[in-house]
Amino acid sequence: MPTAAAPIISSVQKLVLYETRARYFLVGSNHAETKYRVLKIDRTEPKDLVIIDDRHVYTQQEVRELLGRLDLGNRTKMGQKGSSGLFRAVSAFGVVGFVRFLEGYYIVLITKRRKMADIGGHAIYKIEDTNMIYIPNDSVRITHPDEARYLRIFQNVDLSSNFYFSYSYDLSHSLQYNLTVLRMPLEMLKSETTQSRQESFDIFEDEGLITQGGSELLIYGRPVYVTLIARRSSKFAGTRFLKRGANCEGDVANEVETEQILCDASVMSFTAGSYSSYVQVRGSVPLYWSQDISTMMPKPPITLDQADPFAHVAALHFDQMLQRFGSPIIILNLVKEREKRKHERILSEELVAAVTYLNQFLPPEHTIVYIPWDMAKYTKSKLCNVLDRLNVIAESVVKKTGFFVNRPDSYCSILRPDEKWNELGGCVISTGRLQTGILRTNCVDCLDRTNTAQFMVGKCALAYQLFSLGLIDKPNLQFDTDAVRLFEELYEDHGDTLSLQYGGSQLVHRVKTYRKIAPWTQHSKDIMQTLSRYYSNAFSDADRQDSINLFLGVFHPNEGKPHLWELPTDFYLHHKNTMRLLPTRRSYTHWWTPEVIKHLPLPYDEVICAANLRKLIVKKFHRYEEEIDIHNEFFRPYELSSFDDTFCLAMTSSARDFMPKTVGIDPSPFTVRKPDETGKSVLGNKSNREEAVLQRKTAASAPPPPSEEAVSSSSEDDSGTDREEEGSVSQRSTPVKMTDTGDSAKVPENVVQPMKEVYGINLSDGLSEEDFSIYSRFVQLGQSQHKQDKSSQQLCSRCSDGVIKLTPISAFSQDNIYEVQPPKVDRKSTEIFQAHIQASQGIMQPLGKEDTYMYREYIRNRYL
């Protein structure tokens, strides 16, 4: 057994649904198709869901025999060859879940996926397409006239837009939580954890809305992956004007937890690799407030719905945050403070009163930090730089919360101490650093201003993360560098996605807007986004809210009760205290949970205690089991791989998409570029960049790879072998002509670098006599590669034209590709190779005196 906990990397990844009149058979296999599981779903029950797991692991041959027996046993007449009793319904890559409205249950399957990111060898996929299948048989189906309308409302939530999942990585928790669990002693997990997954059918079930993006930062050939994950809360979820403030349980509207993960991609193991993360949160102001959209105004007036003198709802909200993130909780309030008519200032005054009331009962070292800053006022001022002020706030925030890194401070940081690094907060442990506390940013909508503020805080944290991994010499990043441009694009995509989901349009004000370097055409785009947001809020938000309520299970359809579209409001669905009497109220002074306050500043959810250990699930494996073998799952030696389909080559890269195309400029991603020097200015917008990626692909030499889209029921393959189409970017395609408008006419010249600058020579020039002689010897050596006796070799060498003496230059005894004798390796070289292998497994050799002396001399000569 392994001495430490390890994540399950290989599970059921391919599914095939087979159909008979009485049952559905869901056959699942791992990616290598060496292990199979079978799930039986009864189709004779009109309204109940009956699922049977036989708890047996099949081989491929056993599954084929089982399906053959099922086919033979379900034919209408015994021995009849013309008709089949078992039909292949659909192929899939995961199960979203089961859902029922007024009739029977449906099963929702993921039929198409696309790889979007990689964290420690764990693949993160985006749902590209789904299929919803009705389970009961037609003979037992009880029809209802309103079933079709509920189905249409449910399908208004597009699962193919920004829903992500992973088979082996827990996306619902932060990297700090996941790696903290892996660091727990195995004996403690064995003794405290009662649940077991040994006999479970391990299929994926999606649990929430997560947006994700990943890019590659290439630092002098060293790949570093920057991944941005946004976890949207499923509680009190909805659209812009219909969900404001908080509900009675302290859940706020538009709450999104944003995590940026930085990892050294050269080592992908969680135990031996270098990983760092930083988490921040956005969410509506935690008060009882709303806006009435019936007036058809662009900015409806803000009204406080309930008087809350003891800040009850704010206390519930901040108690949740203390449990999830620890202390300190830092509030960055960006709403307006000076207005001719009170609008946003109503929220500021109430929030200040609530925080002041709650802080008087907290211990002084764990009080809530409140930072008010009128961002709109500073934006209008010509004398103030908005981002400079945000950078000062970001520095103070990151110093208080710290960040997570899974390795101790490097020795170079001790030799070259930095004042900013020494002032860094958080919790320092033997295995690295932990983030304690969280930054909570809000404006009125938590969209435009909040996204820019979070970008500045994330940029500051990214500098500390790069410094902790030894990639930069000072924890500071400047604008107009390839690294910051790549990070800015990630945050803009992240903000656009959240804005579309909550507000109905993309971001109106971006980072370039607050830097005041946006092009003049951006103003017209902002106007169009504002009109799109207003139209969506006025005419389509109500239907979207109904879909969200049905999709998240807030509303359960039942016969004899009003339908979803008949409700005058959904207020009673989200505020449960209006439907029943509340239990005993919480204390007005001791408003926190006692267990949470004991472990501060550490978050209670990450503390090793009996209550948290009971939530974990442990499955026992041997050291070399396939389920925890990251190497086989990542590299997949059992299948033929193509470079065009490799995710790490297709993802956004700082060297390819942002670095200047001339070699004479410093290739460092931390060098400040002029606007006309960046690769982004050459490639233009995202569509042009994607066209350039397609243009670099090799064209019609091979047919396009098969899609991951599910095979139809006419397929004859019973094993469920489906080739993957890892996104449209990875397809081979014919070169795409780029538009000849504006600067894009220069793209073919700048994308391809001159051959002289890349290789040092121009192959179109003629060869010199010396080069031609070397090439002739190489050709002659290839002709004499087969095994020959010495006499024939001597005769061949005398008769060869243009070569006086042909002597073997190989280290082998004979120049023969079929029969060679490997050279002997001395003991020292063997020890060096063994130490290298052990280092890849996380077993480091102690440094000798000579190594330490040599390293100190290098540091002294280089930096001191």
N, C-alpha and C positions, 0 to 999 in steps of 0.2 A: 504494500500500500504506500502511496506517496506520503511524505512527511508533512505536507502542507496542503491547504485547499487549492483546487484548480478549477477554472470554469469549464463547463461543458461546451466544447467547440463544435462537435458534430452531432446533429440530431436529425429528426425527420424533416427533410427539406423538399421532398418531392411527393406529391399526392396524386392518386388516380381514383376517381369516383366511378364505381361500377354499379349498374342498376339491374335489379330484378323486380318482379311485380310486388314482392313482399318486403324487400329490404334494399338498402343502399350499403355497399361495401366500400369503405374508404381505406385504400391500400397506401401506406406511407413507407418511404425508404429514405435512407441517408443519401448524401450526394454521390458516394461511390457505389451505391446500389448493392451493398453487401449484407445489409440487415433490413428486414421488412417488419411492419406491424399492420394489423388489420383491425378496423373498427367497424362494427355492425350497427346500422341505424334502421330501426323498425319503421315501416311505411304503412302499417295497418291501423295505427292509432290516429284518429282524426285531429286531435288537439294536444295530445301528450307527446313528449320527447323521450324516447326510449333508446338509449345507447348502450351497447355491449362491447366491452374490450376483453378479448380472450387472453390477454397478458402473455402472449407467446411471441418470441422473436423468430421470424422465418428467414430462410435463405431464399435466394432467387429461384432455385429449382422447386422448393417447397411451395412458394407462392404460385408458380405456374401450375403446379399440380392441383392446388386448392382451387384456383380459378377455373381450371378444366373440369373439376368435379362439380363446381357450382353451375357451370354452363350446361353440363350434361344433365344435372338433376333438375334444372328449371325449364327444360324444353317442354313444349306442350304435349308431345308424344314421345315416349321412350324410344330411343334409337333413331329418331328423325334427324336427318342431316341438313335439311334445308333451312330450318329456322334456328336461331340462337336464343338461349335462355338467359344469357348474361350480356349486357350491353355496356360499353364504355361510355359514360356520360361526359366527363370532362377531366382534364389534367390541371393540376393546380400546384402552387408553391406554399400554401398556408391557408389556415382557417381563420377568418375574421371573427366568426361567432355564429350563434343561432338566434333567431328573432321570430317573434309571433305577434300578430295583430289581433284579428277577430276570428281567423280560421286556424289552420295548422301552422307548424314551424317551417321556417326557411333556413337553409344553410348558405352562408356567404363565404365564397372561396376567392383566394387571390390567384388569378390566372396569368398575370404578367407582372414581372418585377424588373427593377433596374438597380444595379449597385451604385451607391452614391458616396460611400465613405468607408474607411477601414480604421478600426481602433484596436491595436494590439493583435492583429490577425483576425479579428471579429468583423465580419462583413455587415454593413448597414445597407438595407435595401429600401427603395421607394416603390410603393404600390402603383403600378401602371394601369391595371385593369382588374375588375372583379366580376364574379358571376353569382347571381342569386338564384338558388334552386329550391323549388317547393318540395317538401319531403313526403307528405301523405299521398297515397295512391288516389287516382281519380275515382275509383270505385267507392272509397270511404270519405271523400272530400265533402265537407258541409260548406256550401257557398254562402257568402254574405255580401250584400250589395255595396258596402262601404270598404271592402277589403282592398279594392283596386286603388281607391283614393289614398288610403294609408300607405300602400306600397309606393305610390308616386311621391308622396311627401317624404318618405324615408329615403328614396333614391335621389332626392334633391341634394343630399349631402354627398358630394363627389369624393369617393374614396381614392380616386386616382390623382387627386390634387393634394399633395403635401401630407400624405400619411406614410409613415416610415416604420420599419420593423427590423428586428435582428433575431436570428435563431439562437444566438449564444450570448449576446451582450445585453444587459438590462438597461434599456434606454430610459426607463421611468425613474432611475436614480442617477445621481452624479457619479463621476469617475472617482471622487474621493470616497463616497459610500461603497462603491463596488470593490475598490482595492483595499479599503479598510476591512471589509468582510473577508477578503482573501488572506489578509494578514492575521486573522484570528487563529489561535492554536487549534490544531485538529482535535486534540483531546477534549477541548471545551465544546467544540461543535458536536462531537460524538455523544457527550454526556448530557448536554442540554437540549439538543434538537430532537424532537420526537417524530417529525414528519419525514417521509421517505419518498423519493421519486423512482424507486427501483422498479416498480411495476406499472408506472404510468405511461400513457400514450403521449409522448412528448411532441406535440404539434404546437405551432405558433398561434396565439390568439392576440389580436391587436387590442390595446387598452389605452386609447386616447390619441390625441392629435399632436404630432411632433413634426416640426420642420427642421431640416438639417441641410448643411452644405459643408463641403470639404475641399481644400485646396492644398497644393504642394508648394512649399517654400524651399527653393534650392539654394543652399549656402555653399558655394564652391564645390559643387558635386555632392554635398551631404543632404539627403532629402529629409525635410521636416514637414510633417502633416499638420495643418491648422484646420480644425473642425469646429463648426458652430452648430450647437443643438439648442432648439427652443422647445420647451415643454409647456404646452398650453393646458391650463387647468380645466378639468371637465365639470367643475362645480361653479354654479352661477354663470354659466357660459351663455353667450348670445351676441347680438349685434350692437352697434354703437349706441344709439339713443334708447334702445329698449332695455339695456342692461347697464346700469350705472351704480356706483357705490358698492355696498356690501349687503348680503342677506343676513338673516338672524343668526347664522352659525359662524359669521366672521369670514366667509368666502367672498372675495371681491371680484368684480367684473374685469375681464380682459387681463387676467393674471397669467403672466408668462415668465417662466424660469429659463434664463439664457445662460448657457455654459459654453465656454471656449476651451478646447482641448488642444494641447500642443504635445506632439510626440516625435521622437527621433525614429524615423521609419527604417533606419538601417538595422535596428534590432526590434523585432515586433513582439517579443515575449513580455508579459506584464511583470514577471519576476526579474528579468535581466535588462529590460529596456528602460528608457527615461520618459516619464510622462508627467504632464503638468496640466492643471485646469483652474479656471476661475469662474465663479457663479455670481450672477446678479439677477434681480427680479424687477419686473414692472407690474403695475396693477393700479386699478382705480382707487380714488381716495376712500379709505375705509369708514364711510359714514352712510347714514340713510339719506340719500339724495337722488334726484331724478331730473329729467328734462322732458317737457311736454312737447311732442312733435306734431300735435294736431293743429298748431298755429301756422304750419308751413313756413317757418322762419329758418334761415341758415344757421343761426345760433339761438336755439330756444332758451328761455330763461331757466336758471338753475333754482330749484326749490328743495328745501330740506323737509323730508317727509315726516320725520319723527324727531321729537326732542329727546336727546340722550345726554343728560347732564353728567352721568357717571361714566361715559365713554364705554358702554357695555360692548357694542359691536367692535369698536377699535381694540378693546382688551382681548376679545376672542381672536381677532386677526393677529395681533402681535404675539399672543401666546402660541399660536400655530407656528409663527416664524421663529420664535425662540426654540421650539422643539425641533424644527427642521434644519435651522442654520446656526443656532447658537447666538452669542452676543459678540460685538455690539450690533444692533440694528440701526442702520443709518438711512434716514429718509431724505431724499433729494427732491424737494417740492419745486416744480418749475412753473407753476401757475402764476398769473398776473397778480401783482400786489397793489398797483396804482391804476385805477380806472375812473373815468368820469361817472359811470354808472356801475354800481356793484353787480358783478357777474361772477367771474372766477374768484374774486377776493372773498366771496362767501365761504368757499371751501377752505381757503387758507386760514381764515379766522377760526373756523370750527376745528380744523386739524391741529392748529397750535394749542387750542384749549384742551383737546383730548390728550395730546402728548404730554402737556404740562401736568395734567391730572394724573396720568399713569406713572410718570417718572417719580413722583413724590413718594411712591410706595416701593419702588425697585431699589436694590442696593446701588450705591453710587457708581461702582465699577461696571455695572451692567445696564445703565440707563440708556434710553433711546436717544440717539443723536438726530437732531432736526436741523436741516440746512435749507433755508428758503432762498430761492434765487429767481428773480423775474427775468427769464430768458428772452421773452419777447421785447422787453424794454431795452435790454442791452443790444439786441439785434438791430433795433432802429437807430441806435446811437452810432455816429460816425467816429467817435473818439475811442470806443471800446472794442476790443477783439473778443468775440464770444468764446472762441475755442481756447484762447489763452486762459481766460477765467475758468473754463471747464477743466482745463488741464491742471490748474492749481487744486481744484476740488478733487479731481481724480487721484492726484498724488496723495492727498490727505486720506482719502477713502481706502486706497490700496494699502497704505501703511498701517491702517487700523485693522483691516480684516485679514491681510495676508492672502496667500493663495496656496493651492495644493501642489506638491511635488513629491514624487515617490522615491527620491534619492537624497542622501544628506548633502550638505553644502560642499562644493568642490574645494580642493586644496588651493586652487588659484584665487578663490575669493578670500581666503585667509591671508595669502601673501599680498594681495592687492585689495585691501579693505576699501569699501565704498561707504560714504556717509549715508546715502539713501538706503543701502542694503542693511546696514546695522540698525536703522530705525524701523525696519519692517516688522509688522505685528503678526498676528496669527499664533499658532502653537507649533513649536519646534520639538520634534521627537527624534528618536534614534534613526528611523528610516526615512526621514525627510521633514516636510512641513505640512501643516493642516490649515485650511482656511476656517477661521472662526468668525462668525458674523456675516452680514449680507448688506449690500446696498439696495435699497428699494427706491426706484425712481418713478415719479408720476407727474403728468400734467393733467389736463382735463380728459383728453382722449387716450393718452399714453401711446401716441403714434409718432408724430414728426419730431417734436422737441425731445421726447423721451428716447427715441432711437439715436439721435445725434449725441445726447448725453451719455448713453450707454456705449456708443462707439468710442468716445473719448476715454471713458473709464476702462473699456476693454483694451484700447491701444496702450494705456499706461500699464495695465496688468500684463499685456503681451511682452512689453520690454523686460519686466521682471522675470517672466517665464523664460525668455530667451537667455537672460543673464544667468538664471539658476541652472540651465542646462549647458552653460559654458559656450554659448554660440555668439555672444557679443561681450565686449569688455566693459560696458557701462549700461545700466538699466535705463536707457533712453532711446526713443525712436523719433525720427523727424518725419514731417510730411514730405510728400513728393519722392519717397523712396519706393522701390518695388514692393517691399514687405508691407508698408502701410497702404499702398494702393490695392494690393491683393486683399488685405484685411478690410479695407473700406468697401470693396465690392461685395465681400461676404456679408457685411452688416447691412448694406443697401438691399441685397436680395432678401435677407432676413426681415428687414423692415417692410419691404413691399409685400411679402407673404402675409405677415401679421396684419398689415393695413387692409389688404384685400379681404381677409377673413372677418375682421371686426368692423372696418369702416366702409368697405365696398369699393375702394379704389387704392391705387398705389400711393406711395409717399408723396406729399405735396412739397415739403421742404426737406432737402437732403443736406449732406455734409458740405457739398460745394456751395449750397445756398448760404450757409452760415459762414463759410470762408470768403464769400463774396467773390468767387471766381467762376460762378456758373455762367455758361454761354447765354447770349441774349435770347436764343430760342427756348431756353428753359422756362422763361416767363409764360409763354403760350402753353407749354405743357402743364405747368402748374394750374393754369386756369381750367384746362380740360380735366385734370384730375379732381379739382374742386367741384366742377359741375357733375362729374361722374359720381363722386361721393354723395353729393346732395341728392341726385336722382335715386341712387341705391337706398339711401336712408329714407326717402319719402315714399317709395313705391314697392320695393322688393324686400325690405328688412323684415316685415311681418311674416312673410312666407318662409324666409330663411330661419327666423326664430322658431316657427313651428317645426321645421325640419330638425333643428338642433335639439329641441325638447323631446321629440320622438326618438331621435337617434341615440341620445345619451340616457334614455330611460327615465327622464323626468316625468313624462306623461305615459301612462299605461292604458291602452285602449281596453275597455270592458263593455260588454253588452249591458244595457240598462242605465249607463251613465252618459253624460254629454260627450259628444265627440270633440276632438282637438280644435276643429275649426268653429265650433259653437261656443267656445269659452270667450267671454268678453276680455279677459286678461289672464296672464300666466303668473300673476303676483303670488297666488296661493300655492302654486307648484314649487316655487323657489323659496318661499318663506314658510317653513313647516310649523312655526309657532302660531300661525293663524288657523291651523286645522286641528290643533289639539292643545290641551293645557300643558304648560311648561313644567318640568320638574323644578326642584329647588334651585333658586337663582344663585349664581356665583357671588362670591364676596366682592363688595365694592372696593375693598382695599387690597386684599390678597387675591388679585385677579389672575394670577398665573397658576400653572400646574406645579405642585410641590416637587415632583420628581424632576421636572425640567430645570428648576432654579438651582437644584443641588449640583448639577454637573456643568453649569456654565463656567467658562465660555464655550465649552464643547457642545455641539448639538446633541440632544437626547437620543435622536434616531440613530446616531452612530456610536453610542456608548455600548460597550460590551456588558450587557446585563441579561438576566434571565428572560425578561419581557421581550427584548429584541431578538434573542436567540431563538425563541419559540416561533418567530415569523420566518425563519430561514428553512430551506429545504436542502437536505443533504442526500447525495447519491454516491454510493461507494464504487470505486473503480480501481483496477490495477494500474501500475505506473505507465504501462505501454498500451493501454486500451485505446481503441480508435476514437472514442467519444471525446477524449481530452488531448488528442494529437493535433497540435496547431500546425505543424509542418505539413502533414498530408492534406489538411483542410485548406490551407492557404495556397500551397504550390500545386496541389492536385497532380501528383506524378502518374496517376492512372488514366489521364486523358491528355489528348493532344491540345496544346495551348498555342494561341496565335498572339503575336505582339499587338496586332490591331485591336484585339479583344481584351487586352490587359488593362485593368482599371487604372493602375498607377501611371500608365503612359497616356491615358485619355483624360485624366482629371486636369483641372486648371493648374498651371504651373507658373511660378514667377519668372523662371528663365525663358519660357517659351512665349508667354502672353504679356509680360510686363517689361522684361529686360530689353534694352536697346539692341538692335540687330547688328551693330558694328562691334567688332571685337576690341577695338582700341579703347573703348570705355570700360571702366572698372566693372566687372561682372558681379560685384557684391550687391545683394538686395537691400543693403542698408546705406547705399550711396544716394545722395540727393540728386535727382534728375531735373533737367529743364523740361517743360511741357512738350517741346518738339523732339526730345531725346527718348521718350519712353516708347516701349512697344505698344502701349495702349493707344497712343495717339496715332500710330500707324494702322492698327487694326480697327480703330473706331469703336463702334458699339458692340454689344454682345452678339448680334446676328452676324456682323461681319467677322467677328472672331471665330464663330462656329463655322462659317463658310471657309475661313482660312484653315481650320482644322481638317475639314473635309477635303480641302484642296491638297493637303499634304498626304492624304491617304493614297495608297496605290490603287489604281483603277482596275479595269476589267480583267486582271490576270486570274481572278478566282471568283466564283459565285458568292453572293452575299450569304453570311451565316444564317442558319435557321433562327427563327424568333423564339423567345420564351413564351410567346402566346400559346395558350393551351391548344392541344391537338383536338380535332373534332372527334365525334364518336365513331367515325368511319375508320379511325386508325387501327392498325392491326397489332401494334406493339403493346403487349400486356404488362411489360415491366415498368412502364412509365418513364422511359428515357427521353428526355427533352433537352435539346441544346439550349444554351442560354444566350440571350441577346442582351448583354449588359449595357443597355442604353443605346439610343440612336447615334450617339457620338462614336461608338465603337464599330459601326458598320462600315464595311468597305463600300465605297461609292465612287462614281465618276467625278472627275474634277468639276467644281462649281465655278462658273465665271463670276467674278466680283463686279459690282457696279462701277461705272466709270464716272461717278459724280464726286466732285470735291477732292478731298485728300485720298480717297480710296483708290484713285488711279495709280498711286505709287506703291500699292501693296505688293505686286509681283516682284518689284525691284528690291524691296526691303526685307521680305520674308526670307528669300534665299540669299545666304551669305556668299561672298566671292570665294572661289575655290582656293585662291592664293592665300587668303587670310585664314582659312580654316585648316588646310593641310600643309601650308608652307610651300607648295609647288603648284604649278598649273599643268594638269595632265594633258592639255591640248598641245603643249610644246613638245618638240622632239626630245628623245632620250639622248643622254651623253654616251660616249663609248664605254665609260666605266660602269654606268648603270646597265647598259645593254649586256656587258660581260657578266655582271652579277646575275642578271635575269637568265642568261644562257646557262649558267651553272645550276640555277634553281630548276630549270626545265630538265636538264640532263639528270639531275638528282631524282626528279620525279619519274623519269623513264626507267631508271635502274632500281625502282623500289622493290621489284619482285625478287624472290630468293634465287640467286645464281651461284655457281661455283666460282672459285677464285680465278680460274683460268679464263672463263668467259668474261668476268669483270675486267681483267687486265686487257683482254683483247678489245673489249668495248671502249675502254679508256684510251687505247692507242688509236683506234679508228675514229674517235669522235672528232668532229671538225670544230674549230674555234675554241677548244678547251685543251690546254697543254697538260695539266695535271688535275684529276678529279679525285679528291681525297674526302672520305666521310668526315663530316663536321658534326655529326650527331653524338650525343652522349651515350647512345646505345652501342652495343658491340657490332650490330649490323644495321644497315639502312634498309630495313624491311618492315613494312607496315603490318605484316601478318605474323611475324615471329620476332619478338624483341625480348631483350633481357633487361629488366629495369635496373637502374643503378642502385648501389647500396647507400643507405642513409646512416649517418653516424648517430651516436647516442644523443648528442646535444641537440641536433635538429629534431630528433624524435620527441625530446622533452619539450621543445618549443611548440611543436605541433599539438601535443597533448594539452599543454597549457592553453593554447588557442581554443581548442574544442571545449575545455572546461569553462573558459571565460564566456563562451556563447551560452552555456547552461547556467550562468550566474555564479560559478565557483571561481573566485579570483585568487590568484597566487600572491602570497605576501611579497612585498618589495624587498629586495636586498639592499645592502649598504651602497653598492655601486649604483644601483638604479636611483636611489634617493639622492645621492650626491650629484649624479648627472642631471636630474630634474632641477635641483636647486641651482646648479650652475647655469642651466638654461634660463630659468626665471630671472636670475640675477643679471645675466648678460642682456636679456631681452627687454626687461621691464624696469629694473632698478637702476 
